[in-house]
């Protein structure tokens, strides 16, 4: 899945669930800014964190693997 498509999917699911980055941060145990950087592929999550993110958003667990990949910087 292309990064732009993944970001759109994550943002859409976040909106549909009525969650903010701050809400997700509390659920995952991370800062809201860090959550946003994962959404935009500027940071990567551990397998556990990625699983929690996709679970909270009600997304396919296969997406979690993409969130653990090395980020694209710049």
mmCIF file of the N, C-alpha and C atoms, coordinates in Angstrom:
data_MODEL
# 
_entry.id   MODEL 
# 
loop_
_atom_site.group_PDB 
_atom_site.id 
_atom_site.type_symbol 
_atom_site.label_atom_id 
_atom_site.label_alt_id 
_atom_site.label_comp_id 
_atom_site.label_asym_id 
_atom_site.label_entity_id 
_atom_site.label_seq_id 
_atom_site.pdbx_PDB_ins_code 
_atom_site.Cartn_x 
_atom_site.Cartn_y 
_atom_site.Cartn_z 
_atom_site.occupancy 
_atom_site.B_iso_or_equiv 
_atom_site.pdbx_formal_charge 
_atom_site.auth_seq_id 
_atom_site.auth_comp_id 
_atom_site.auth_asym_id 
_atom_site.auth_atom_id 
_atom_site.pdbx_PDB_model_num 
ATOM 1   N N  . UNK A 1 1  ? 0.841   -1.173 0.000  1.00 0.00 ? 1  UNK A N  1 
ATOM 2   C CA . UNK A 1 1  ? 0.000   0.000  0.000  1.00 0.00 ? 1  UNK A CA 1 
ATOM 3   C C  . UNK A 1 1  ? 0.891   1.242  0.000  1.00 0.00 ? 1  UNK A C  1 
ATOM 4   N N  . UNK A 1 2  ? 0.561   2.173  -0.855 1.00 0.00 ? 2  UNK A N  1 
ATOM 5   C CA . UNK A 1 2  ? 1.305   3.435  -0.932 1.00 0.00 ? 2  UNK A CA 1 
ATOM 6   C C  . UNK A 1 2  ? 1.151   4.206  0.380  1.00 0.00 ? 2  UNK A C  1 
ATOM 7   N N  . UNK A 1 3  ? 2.190   4.952  0.743  1.00 0.00 ? 3  UNK A N  1 
ATOM 8   C CA . UNK A 1 3  ? 2.168   5.685  2.005  1.00 0.00 ? 3  UNK A CA 1 
ATOM 9   C C  . UNK A 1 3  ? 1.030   6.698  2.058  1.00 0.00 ? 3  UNK A C  1 
ATOM 10  N N  . UNK A 1 4  ? 0.797   7.419  0.965  1.00 0.00 ? 4  UNK A N  1 
ATOM 11  C CA . UNK A 1 4  ? -0.279  8.416  0.956  1.00 0.00 ? 4  UNK A CA 1 
ATOM 12  C C  . UNK A 1 4  ? -1.641  7.752  1.172  1.00 0.00 ? 4  UNK A C  1 
ATOM 13  N N  . UNK A 1 5  ? -1.828  6.587  0.572  1.00 0.00 ? 5  UNK A N  1 
ATOM 14  C CA . UNK A 1 5  ? -3.080  5.843  0.731  1.00 0.00 ? 5  UNK A CA 1 
ATOM 15  C C  . UNK A 1 5  ? -3.245  5.369  2.179  1.00 0.00 ? 5  UNK A C  1 
ATOM 16  N N  . UNK A 1 6  ? -2.153  4.893  2.770  1.00 0.00 ? 6  UNK A N  1 
ATOM 17  C CA . UNK A 1 6  ? -2.194  4.439  4.159  1.00 0.00 ? 6  UNK A CA 1 
ATOM 18  C C  . UNK A 1 6  ? -2.531  5.601  5.093  1.00 0.00 ? 6  UNK A C  1 
ATOM 19  N N  . UNK A 1 7  ? -1.901  6.742  4.877  1.00 0.00 ? 7  UNK A N  1 
ATOM 20  C CA . UNK A 1 7  ? -2.177  7.913  5.712  1.00 0.00 ? 7  UNK A CA 1 
ATOM 21  C C  . UNK A 1 7  ? -3.649  8.303  5.612  1.00 0.00 ? 7  UNK A C  1 
ATOM 22  N N  . UNK A 1 8  ? -4.194  8.305  4.396  1.00 0.00 ? 8  UNK A N  1 
ATOM 23  C CA . UNK A 1 8  ? -5.609  8.633  4.209  1.00 0.00 ? 8  UNK A CA 1 
ATOM 24  C C  . UNK A 1 8  ? -6.502  7.651  4.963  1.00 0.00 ? 8  UNK A C  1 
ATOM 25  N N  . UNK A 1 9  ? -6.159  6.372  4.884  1.00 0.00 ? 9  UNK A N  1 
ATOM 26  C CA . UNK A 1 9  ? -6.937  5.330  5.554  1.00 0.00 ? 9  UNK A CA 1 
ATOM 27  C C  . UNK A 1 9  ? -6.893  5.518  7.072  1.00 0.00 ? 9  UNK A C  1 
ATOM 28  N N  . UNK A 1 10 ? -5.708  5.798  7.608  1.00 0.00 ? 10 UNK A N  1 
ATOM 29  C CA . UNK A 1 10 ? -5.561  6.020  9.046  1.00 0.00 ? 10 UNK A CA 1 
ATOM 30  C C  . UNK A 1 10 ? -6.355  7.249  9.501  1.00 0.00 ? 10 UNK A C  1 
ATOM 31  N N  . UNK A 1 11 ? -6.230  8.343  8.752  1.00 0.00 ? 11 UNK A N  1 
ATOM 32  C CA . UNK A 1 11 ? -6.933  9.575  9.113  1.00 0.00 ? 11 UNK A CA 1 
ATOM 33  C C  . UNK A 1 11 ? -8.447  9.408  9.016  1.00 0.00 ? 11 UNK A C  1 
ATOM 34  N N  . UNK A 1 12 ? -8.917  8.687  7.987  1.00 0.00 ? 12 UNK A N  1 
ATOM 35  C CA . UNK A 1 12 ? -10.346 8.446  7.829  1.00 0.00 ? 12 UNK A CA 1 
ATOM 36  C C  . UNK A 1 12 ? -10.874 7.625  9.005  1.00 0.00 ? 12 UNK A C  1 
ATOM 37  N N  . UNK A 1 13 ? -10.156 6.559  9.364  1.00 0.00 ? 13 UNK A N  1 
ATOM 38  C CA . UNK A 1 13 ? -10.578 5.704  10.479 1.00 0.00 ? 13 UNK A CA 1 
ATOM 39  C C  . UNK A 1 13 ? -10.586 6.487  11.790 1.00 0.00 ? 13 UNK A C  1 
ATOM 40  N N  . UNK A 1 14 ? -9.582  7.345  11.978 1.00 0.00 ? 14 UNK A N  1 
ATOM 41  C CA . UNK A 1 14 ? -9.512  8.174  13.189 1.00 0.00 ? 14 UNK A CA 1 
ATOM 42  C C  . UNK A 1 14 ? -10.740 9.077  13.271 1.00 0.00 ? 14 UNK A C  1 
ATOM 43  N N  . UNK A 1 15 ? -11.092 9.688  12.155 1.00 0.00 ? 15 UNK A N  1 
ATOM 44  C CA . UNK A 1 15 ? -12.256 10.574 12.105 1.00 0.00 ? 15 UNK A CA 1 
ATOM 45  C C  . UNK A 1 15 ? -13.546 9.787  12.343 1.00 0.00 ? 15 UNK A C  1 
ATOM 46  N N  . UNK A 1 16 ? -13.672 8.633  11.702 1.00 0.00 ? 16 UNK A N  1 
ATOM 47  C CA . UNK A 1 16 ? -14.868 7.803  11.850 1.00 0.00 ? 16 UNK A CA 1 
ATOM 48  C C  . UNK A 1 16 ? -15.075 7.351  13.295 1.00 0.00 ? 16 UNK A C  1 
ATOM 49  N N  . UNK A 1 17 ? -13.994 7.075  13.992 1.00 0.00 ? 17 UNK A N  1 
ATOM 50  C CA . UNK A 1 17 ? -14.065 6.643  15.391 1.00 0.00 ? 17 UNK A CA 1 
ATOM 51  C C  . UNK A 1 17 ? -14.206 7.831  16.347 1.00 0.00 ? 17 UNK A C  1 
ATOM 52  N N  . UNK A 1 18 ? -14.066 9.051  15.809 1.00 0.00 ? 18 UNK A N  1 
ATOM 53  C CA . UNK A 1 18 ? -14.177 10.242 16.644 1.00 0.00 ? 18 UNK A CA 1 
ATOM 54  C C  . UNK A 1 18 ? -13.014 10.404 17.607 1.00 0.00 ? 18 UNK A C  1 
ATOM 55  N N  . UNK A 1 19 ? -11.841 9.931  17.177 1.00 0.00 ? 19 UNK A N  1 
ATOM 56  C CA . UNK A 1 19 ? -10.649 9.987  18.022 1.00 0.00 ? 19 UNK A CA 1 
ATOM 57  C C  . UNK A 1 19 ? -9.716  11.108 17.576 1.00 0.00 ? 19 UNK A C  1 
ATOM 58  N N  . UNK A 1 20 ? -9.025  11.689 18.514 1.00 0.00 ? 20 UNK A N  1 
ATOM 59  C CA . UNK A 1 20 ? -7.980  12.667 18.210 1.00 0.00 ? 20 UNK A CA 1 
ATOM 60  C C  . UNK A 1 20 ? -6.628  11.977 18.352 1.00 0.00 ? 20 UNK A C  1 
ATOM 61  N N  . UNK A 1 21 ? -5.572  12.642 17.906 1.00 0.00 ? 21 UNK A N  1 
ATOM 62  C CA . UNK A 1 21 ? -4.231  12.094 18.122 1.00 0.00 ? 21 UNK A CA 1 
ATOM 63  C C  . UNK A 1 21 ? -3.971  11.966 19.625 1.00 0.00 ? 21 UNK A C  1 
ATOM 64  N N  . UNK A 1 22 ? -4.493  12.899 20.390 1.00 0.00 ? 22 UNK A N  1 
ATOM 65  C CA . UNK A 1 22 ? -4.339  12.859 21.841 1.00 0.00 ? 22 UNK A CA 1 
ATOM 66  C C  . UNK A 1 22 ? -5.039  11.628 22.433 1.00 0.00 ? 22 UNK A C  1 
ATOM 67  N N  . UNK A 1 23 ? -6.251  11.342 21.950 1.00 0.00 ? 23 UNK A N  1 
ATOM 68  C CA . UNK A 1 23 ? -6.978  10.146 22.407 1.00 0.00 ? 23 UNK A CA 1 
ATOM 69  C C  . UNK A 1 23 ? -6.178  8.884  22.111 1.00 0.00 ? 23 UNK A C  1 
ATOM 70  N N  . UNK A 1 24 ? -5.666  8.796  20.887 1.00 0.00 ? 24 UNK A N  1 
ATOM 71  C CA . UNK A 1 24 ? -4.872  7.623  20.506 1.00 0.00 ? 24 UNK A CA 1 
ATOM 72  C C  . UNK A 1 24 ? -3.608  7.530  21.348 1.00 0.00 ? 24 UNK A C  1 
ATOM 73  N N  . UNK A 1 25 ? -2.991  8.662  21.606 1.00 0.00 ? 25 UNK A N  1 
ATOM 74  C CA . UNK A 1 25 ? -1.791  8.679  22.433 1.00 0.00 ? 25 UNK A CA 1 
ATOM 75  C C  . UNK A 1 25 ? -2.041  8.100  23.812 1.00 0.00 ? 25 UNK A C  1 
ATOM 76  N N  . UNK A 1 26 ? -3.179  8.474  24.394 1.00 0.00 ? 26 UNK A N  1 
ATOM 77  C CA . UNK A 1 26 ? -3.529  7.935  25.716 1.00 0.00 ? 26 UNK A CA 1 
ATOM 78  C C  . UNK A 1 26 ? -3.766  6.426  25.643 1.00 0.00 ? 26 UNK A C  1 
ATOM 79  N N  . UNK A 1 27 ? -4.427  5.963  24.587 1.00 0.00 ? 27 UNK A N  1 
ATOM 80  C CA . UNK A 1 27 ? -4.697  4.528  24.431 1.00 0.00 ? 27 UNK A CA 1 
ATOM 81  C C  . UNK A 1 27 ? -3.416  3.716  24.246 1.00 0.00 ? 27 UNK A C  1 
ATOM 82  N N  . UNK A 1 28 ? -2.463  4.298  23.519 1.00 0.00 ? 28 UNK A N  1 
ATOM 83  C CA . UNK A 1 28 ? -1.221  3.594  23.189 1.00 0.00 ? 28 UNK A CA 1 
ATOM 84  C C  . UNK A 1 28 ? -0.163  3.799  24.275 1.00 0.00 ? 28 UNK A C  1 
ATOM 85  N N  . UNK A 1 29 ? -0.273  4.906  24.994 1.00 0.00 ? 29 UNK A N  1 
ATOM 86  C CA . UNK A 1 29 ? 0.746   5.228  25.991 1.00 0.00 ? 29 UNK A CA 1 
ATOM 87  C C  . UNK A 1 29 ? 1.898   6.013  25.396 1.00 0.00 ? 29 UNK A C  1 
ATOM 88  N N  . UNK A 1 30 ? 1.598   6.775  24.330 1.00 0.00 ? 30 UNK A N  1 
ATOM 89  C CA . UNK A 1 30 ? 2.613   7.607  23.675 1.00 0.00 ? 30 UNK A CA 1 
ATOM 90  C C  . UNK A 1 30 ? 2.063   9.018  23.509 1.00 0.00 ? 30 UNK A C  1 
ATOM 91  N N  . UNK A 1 31 ? 2.939   9.944  23.179 1.00 0.00 ? 31 UNK A N  1 
ATOM 92  C CA . UNK A 1 31 ? 2.573   11.340 22.971 1.00 0.00 ? 31 UNK A CA 1 
ATOM 93  C C  . UNK A 1 31 ? 1.785   11.497 21.670 1.00 0.00 ? 31 UNK A C  1 
ATOM 94  N N  . UNK A 1 32 ? 0.853   12.452 21.649 1.00 0.00 ? 32 UNK A N  1 
ATOM 95  C CA . UNK A 1 32 ? 0.035   12.696 20.463 1.00 0.00 ? 32 UNK A CA 1 
ATOM 96  C C  . UNK A 1 32 ? 0.873   13.085 19.243 1.00 0.00 ? 32 UNK A C  1 
ATOM 97  N N  . UNK A 1 33 ? 1.958   13.799 19.450 1.00 0.00 ? 33 UNK A N  1 
ATOM 98  C CA . UNK A 1 33 ? 2.821   14.189 18.329 1.00 0.00 ? 33 UNK A CA 1 
ATOM 99  C C  . UNK A 1 33 ? 3.473   12.952 17.721 1.00 0.00 ? 33 UNK A C  1 
ATOM 100 N N  . UNK A 1 34 ? 3.884   12.019 18.561 1.00 0.00 ? 34 UNK A N  1 
ATOM 101 C CA . UNK A 1 34 ? 4.476   10.778 18.066 1.00 0.00 ? 34 UNK A CA 1 
ATOM 102 C C  . UNK A 1 34 ? 3.455   10.001 17.237 1.00 0.00 ? 34 UNK A C  1 
ATOM 103 N N  . UNK A 1 35 ? 2.206   9.931  17.704 1.00 0.00 ? 35 UNK A N  1 
ATOM 104 C CA . UNK A 1 35 ? 1.152   9.236  16.958 1.00 0.00 ? 35 UNK A CA 1 
ATOM 105 C C  . UNK A 1 35 ? 1.016   9.864  15.567 1.00 0.00 ? 35 UNK A C  1 
ATOM 106 N N  . UNK A 1 36 ? 0.986   11.183 15.502 1.00 0.00 ? 36 UNK A N  1 
ATOM 107 C CA . UNK A 1 36 ? 0.865   11.869 14.211 1.00 0.00 ? 36 UNK A CA 1 
ATOM 108 C C  . UNK A 1 36 ? 2.047   11.551 13.306 1.00 0.00 ? 36 UNK A C  1 
ATOM 109 N N  . UNK A 1 37 ? 3.250   11.490 13.864 1.00 0.00 ? 37 UNK A N  1 
ATOM 110 C CA . UNK A 1 37 ? 4.417   11.193 13.025 1.00 0.00 ? 37 UNK A CA 1 
ATOM 111 C C  . UNK A 1 37 ? 4.352   9.775  12.472 1.00 0.00 ? 37 UNK A C  1 
ATOM 112 N N  . UNK A 1 38 ? 3.764   8.856  13.210 1.00 0.00 ? 38 UNK A N  1 
ATOM 113 C CA . UNK A 1 38 ? 3.574   7.491  12.688 1.00 0.00 ? 38 UNK A CA 1 
ATOM 114 C C  . UNK A 1 38 ? 2.561   7.517  11.543 1.00 0.00 ? 38 UNK A C  1 
ATOM 115 N N  . UNK A 1 39 ? 1.473   8.251  11.700 1.00 0.00 ? 39 UNK A N  1 
ATOM 116 C CA . UNK A 1 39 ? 0.457   8.354  10.646 1.00 0.00 ? 39 UNK A CA 1 
ATOM 117 C C  . UNK A 1 39 ? 1.073   8.878  9.349  1.00 0.00 ? 39 UNK A C  1 
ATOM 118 N N  . UNK A 1 40 ? 1.988   9.834  9.461  1.00 0.00 ? 40 UNK A N  1 
ATOM 119 C CA . UNK A 1 40 ? 2.595   10.459 8.280  1.00 0.00 ? 40 UNK A CA 1 
ATOM 120 C C  . UNK A 1 40 ? 3.936   9.834  7.904  1.00 0.00 ? 40 UNK A C  1 
ATOM 121 N N  . UNK A 1 41 ? 4.238   8.681  8.486  1.00 0.00 ? 41 UNK A N  1 
ATOM 122 C CA . UNK A 1 41 ? 5.429   7.877  8.187  1.00 0.00 ? 41 UNK A CA 1 
ATOM 123 C C  . UNK A 1 41 ? 6.734   8.642  8.415  1.00 0.00 ? 41 UNK A C  1 
ATOM 124 N N  . UNK A 1 42 ? 6.743   9.447  9.472  1.00 0.00 ? 42 UNK A N  1 
ATOM 125 C CA . UNK A 1 42 ? 7.967   10.131 9.881  1.00 0.00 ? 42 UNK A CA 1 
ATOM 126 C C  . UNK A 1 42 ? 8.612   9.411  11.065 1.00 0.00 ? 42 UNK A C  1 
ATOM 127 N N  . UNK A 1 43 ? 7.893   8.432  11.615 1.00 0.00 ? 43 UNK A N  1 
ATOM 128 C CA . UNK A 1 43 ? 8.391   7.587  12.707 1.00 0.00 ? 43 UNK A CA 1 
ATOM 129 C C  . UNK A 1 43 ? 7.777   6.209  12.529 1.00 0.00 ? 43 UNK A C  1 
ATOM 130 N N  . UNK A 1 44 ? 8.400   5.219  13.134 1.00 0.00 ? 44 UNK A N  1 
ATOM 131 C CA . UNK A 1 44 ? 7.841   3.866  13.065 1.00 0.00 ? 44 UNK A CA 1 
ATOM 132 C C  . UNK A 1 44 ? 7.421   3.428  14.465 1.00 0.00 ? 44 UNK A C  1 
ATOM 133 N N  . UNK A 1 45 ? 6.494   2.500  14.500 1.00 0.00 ? 45 UNK A N  1 
ATOM 134 C CA . UNK A 1 45 ? 5.979   1.967  15.757 1.00 0.00 ? 45 UNK A CA 1 
ATOM 135 C C  . UNK A 1 45 ? 6.543   0.571  15.986 1.00 0.00 ? 45 UNK A C  1 
ATOM 136 N N  . UNK A 1 46 ? 6.571   0.152  17.235 1.00 0.00 ? 46 UNK A N  1 
ATOM 137 C CA . UNK A 1 46 ? 6.914   -1.243 17.523 1.00 0.00 ? 46 UNK A CA 1 
ATOM 138 C C  . UNK A 1 46 ? 5.725   -2.105 17.082 1.00 0.00 ? 46 UNK A C  1 
ATOM 139 N N  . UNK A 1 47 ? 5.924   -3.403 17.018 1.00 0.00 ? 47 UNK A N  1 
ATOM 140 C CA . UNK A 1 47 ? 4.823   -4.293 16.638 1.00 0.00 ? 47 UNK A CA 1 
ATOM 141 C C  . UNK A 1 47 ? 3.648   -4.134 17.601 1.00 0.00 ? 47 UNK A C  1 
ATOM 142 N N  . UNK A 1 48 ? 3.951   -4.041 18.885 1.00 0.00 ? 48 UNK A N  1 
ATOM 143 C CA . UNK A 1 48 ? 2.894   -3.894 19.895 1.00 0.00 ? 48 UNK A CA 1 
ATOM 144 C C  . UNK A 1 48 ? 2.137   -2.577 19.713 1.00 0.00 ? 48 UNK A C  1 
ATOM 145 N N  . UNK A 1 49 ? 2.875   -1.481 19.522 1.00 0.00 ? 49 UNK A N  1 
ATOM 146 C CA . UNK A 1 49 ? 2.243   -0.169 19.341 1.00 0.00 ? 49 UNK A CA 1 
ATOM 147 C C  . UNK A 1 49 ? 1.398   -0.143 18.070 1.00 0.00 ? 49 UNK A C  1 
ATOM 148 N N  . UNK A 1 50 ? 1.937   -0.690 16.986 1.00 0.00 ? 50 UNK A N  1 
ATOM 149 C CA . UNK A 1 50 ? 1.206   -0.720 15.719 1.00 0.00 ? 50 UNK A CA 1 
ATOM 150 C C  . UNK A 1 50 ? -0.084  -1.520 15.866 1.00 0.00 ? 50 UNK A C  1 
ATOM 151 N N  . UNK A 1 51 ? 0.000   -2.634 16.570 1.00 0.00 ? 51 UNK A N  1 
ATOM 152 C CA . UNK A 1 51 ? -1.192  -3.445 16.809 1.00 0.00 ? 51 UNK A CA 1 
ATOM 153 C C  . UNK A 1 51 ? -2.254  -2.686 17.582 1.00 0.00 ? 51 UNK A C  1 
ATOM 154 N N  . UNK A 1 52 ? -1.825  -1.923 18.576 1.00 0.00 ? 52 UNK A N  1 
ATOM 155 C CA . UNK A 1 52 ? -2.760  -1.128 19.371 1.00 0.00 ? 52 UNK A CA 1 
ATOM 156 C C  . UNK A 1 52 ? -3.407  -0.034 18.523 1.00 0.00 ? 52 UNK A C  1 
ATOM 157 N N  . UNK A 1 53 ? -2.618  0.584  17.649 1.00 0.00 ? 53 UNK A N  1 
ATOM 158 C CA . UNK A 1 53 ? -3.149  1.653  16.795 1.00 0.00 ? 53 UNK A CA 1 
ATOM 159 C C  . UNK A 1 53 ? -4.225  1.108  15.869 1.00 0.00 ? 53 UNK A C  1 
ATOM 160 N N  . UNK A 1 54 ? -3.919  0.040  15.130 1.00 0.00 ? 54 UNK A N  1 
ATOM 161 C CA . UNK A 1 54 ? -4.909  -0.487 14.175 1.00 0.00 ? 54 UNK A CA 1 
ATOM 162 C C  . UNK A 1 54 ? -6.123  -1.059 14.898 1.00 0.00 ? 54 UNK A C  1 
ATOM 163 N N  . UNK A 1 55 ? -5.918  -1.622 16.075 1.00 0.00 ? 55 UNK A N  1 
ATOM 164 C CA . UNK A 1 55 ? -7.044  -2.141 16.857 1.00 0.00 ? 55 UNK A CA 1 
ATOM 165 C C  . UNK A 1 55 ? -7.961  -1.001 17.296 1.00 0.00 ? 55 UNK A C  1 
ATOM 166 N N  . UNK A 1 56 ? -7.375  0.079  17.800 1.00 0.00 ? 56 UNK A N  1 
ATOM 167 C CA . UNK A 1 56 ? -8.164  1.231  18.245 1.00 0.00 ? 56 UNK A CA 1 
ATOM 168 C C  . UNK A 1 56 ? -8.947  1.848  17.095 1.00 0.00 ? 56 UNK A C  1 
ATOM 169 N N  . UNK A 1 57 ? -8.381  1.765  15.883 1.00 0.00 ? 57 UNK A N  1 
ATOM 170 C CA . UNK A 1 57 ? -9.026  2.346  14.709 1.00 0.00 ? 57 UNK A CA 1 
ATOM 171 C C  . UNK A 1 57 ? -9.946  1.362  13.997 1.00 0.00 ? 57 UNK A C  1 
ATOM 172 N N  . UNK A 1 58 ? -9.940  0.099  14.427 1.00 0.00 ? 58 UNK A N  1 
ATOM 173 C CA . UNK A 1 58 ? -10.787 -0.913 13.796 1.00 0.00 ? 58 UNK A CA 1 
ATOM 174 C C  . UNK A 1 58 ? -10.339 -1.286 12.396 1.00 0.00 ? 58 UNK A C  1 
ATOM 175 N N  . UNK A 1 59 ? -9.029  -1.213 12.157 1.00 0.00 ? 59 UNK A N  1 
ATOM 176 C CA . UNK A 1 59 ? -8.486  -1.521 10.833 1.00 0.00 ? 59 UNK A CA 1 
ATOM 177 C C  . UNK A 1 59 ? -7.940  -2.944 10.772 1.00 0.00 ? 59 UNK A C  1 
ATOM 178 N N  . UNK A 1 60 ? -7.708  -3.411 9.553  1.00 0.00 ? 60 UNK A N  1 
ATOM 179 C CA . UNK A 1 60 ? -7.153  -4.740 9.307  1.00 0.00 ? 60 UNK A CA 1 
ATOM 180 C C  . UNK A 1 60 ? -5.796  -4.856 9.994  1.00 0.00 ? 60 UNK A C  1 
ATOM 181 N N  . UNK A 1 61 ? -5.580  -5.920 10.759 1.00 0.00 ? 61 UNK A N  1 
ATOM 182 C CA . UNK A 1 61 ? -4.301  -6.103 11.454 1.00 0.00 ? 61 UNK A CA 1 
ATOM 183 C C  . UNK A 1 61 ? -3.083  -6.122 10.522 1.00 0.00 ? 61 UNK A C  1 
ATOM 184 N N  . UNK A 1 62 ? -3.280  -6.452 9.242  1.00 0.00 ? 62 UNK A N  1 
ATOM 185 C CA . UNK A 1 62 ? -2.167  -6.467 8.291  1.00 0.00 ? 62 UNK A CA 1 
ATOM 186 C C  . UNK A 1 62 ? -1.533  -5.087 8.124  1.00 0.00 ? 62 UNK A C  1 
ATOM 187 N N  . UNK A 1 63 ? -2.304  -4.041 8.371  1.00 0.00 ? 63 UNK A N  1 
ATOM 188 C CA . UNK A 1 63 ? -1.794  -2.673 8.240  1.00 0.00 ? 63 UNK A CA 1 
ATOM 189 C C  . UNK A 1 63 ? -0.711  -2.394 9.285  1.00 0.00 ? 63 UNK A C  1 
ATOM 190 N N  . UNK A 1 64 ? -0.786  -3.074 10.414 1.00 0.00 ? 64 UNK A N  1 
ATOM 191 C CA . UNK A 1 64 ? 0.168   -2.842 11.504 1.00 0.00 ? 64 UNK A CA 1 
ATOM 192 C C  . UNK A 1 64 ? 1.609   -3.022 11.041 1.00 0.00 ? 64 UNK A C  1 
ATOM 193 N N  . UNK A 1 65 ? 1.848   -4.003 10.184 1.00 0.00 ? 65 UNK A N  1 
ATOM 194 C CA . UNK A 1 65 ? 3.215   -4.257 9.706  1.00 0.00 ? 65 UNK A CA 1 
ATOM 195 C C  . UNK A 1 65 ? 3.796   -3.031 9.012  1.00 0.00 ? 65 UNK A C  1 
ATOM 196 N N  . UNK A 1 66 ? 2.970   -2.347 8.240  1.00 0.00 ? 66 UNK A N  1 
ATOM 197 C CA . UNK A 1 66 ? 3.423   -1.154 7.522  1.00 0.00 ? 66 UNK A CA 1 
ATOM 198 C C  . UNK A 1 66 ? 3.853   -0.058 8.494  1.00 0.00 ? 66 UNK A C  1 
ATOM 199 N N  . UNK A 1 67 ? 3.191   0.022  9.636  1.00 0.00 ? 67 UNK A N  1 
ATOM 200 C CA . UNK A 1 67 ? 3.516   1.059  10.622 1.00 0.00 ? 67 UNK A CA 1 
ATOM 201 C C  . UNK A 1 67 ? 4.842   0.806  11.328 1.00 0.00 ? 67 UNK A C  1 
ATOM 202 N N  . UNK A 1 68 ? 5.384   -0.397 11.177 1.00 0.00 ? 68 UNK A N  1 
ATOM 203 C CA . UNK A 1 68 ? 6.663   -0.726 11.817 1.00 0.00 ? 68 UNK A CA 1 
ATOM 204 C C  . UNK A 1 68 ? 7.853   -0.532 10.882 1.00 0.00 ? 68 UNK A C  1 
ATOM 205 N N  . UNK A 1 69 ? 7.580   -0.208 9.611  1.00 0.00 ? 69 UNK A N  1 
ATOM 206 C CA . UNK A 1 69 ? 8.662   -0.025 8.637  1.00 0.00 ? 69 UNK A CA 1 
ATOM 207 C C  . UNK A 1 69 ? 9.452   1.246  8.922  1.00 0.00 ? 69 UNK A C  1 
ATOM 208 N N  . UNK A 1 70 ? 10.703  1.259  8.474  1.00 0.00 ? 70 UNK A N  1 
ATOM 209 C CA . UNK A 1 70 ? 11.552  2.446  8.642  1.00 0.00 ? 70 UNK A CA 1 
ATOM 210 C C  . UNK A 1 70 ? 10.873  3.659  8.030  1.00 0.00 ? 70 UNK A C  1 
ATOM 211 N N  . UNK A 1 71 ? 10.907  4.785  8.730  1.00 0.00 ? 71 UNK A N  1 
ATOM 212 C CA . UNK A 1 71 ? 10.233  5.986  8.245  1.00 0.00 ? 71 UNK A CA 1 
ATOM 213 C C  . UNK A 1 71 ? 10.942  6.644  7.065  1.00 0.00 ? 71 UNK A C  1 
ATOM 214 N N  . UNK A 1 72 ? 10.156  7.453  6.362  1.00 0.00 ? 72 UNK A N  1 
ATOM 215 C CA . UNK A 1 72 ? 10.674  8.272  5.280  1.00 0.00 ? 72 UNK A CA 1 
ATOM 216 C C  . UNK A 1 72 ? 10.883  9.666  5.841  1.00 0.00 ? 72 UNK A C  1 
ATOM 217 N N  . UNK A 1 73 ? 12.105  10.119 5.860  1.00 0.00 ? 73 UNK A N  1 
ATOM 218 C CA . UNK A 1 73 ? 12.397  11.449 6.412  1.00 0.00 ? 73 UNK A CA 1 
ATOM 219 C C  . UNK A 1 73 ? 12.663  12.427 5.278  1.00 0.00 ? 73 UNK A C  1 
ATOM 220 N N  . UNK A 1 74 ? 12.284  13.676 5.531  1.00 0.00 ? 74 UNK A N  1 
ATOM 221 C CA . UNK A 1 74 ? 12.642  14.710 4.581  1.00 0.00 ? 74 UNK A CA 1 
ATOM 222 C C  . UNK A 1 74 ? 11.536  15.310 3.828  1.00 0.00 ? 74 UNK A C  1 
# 
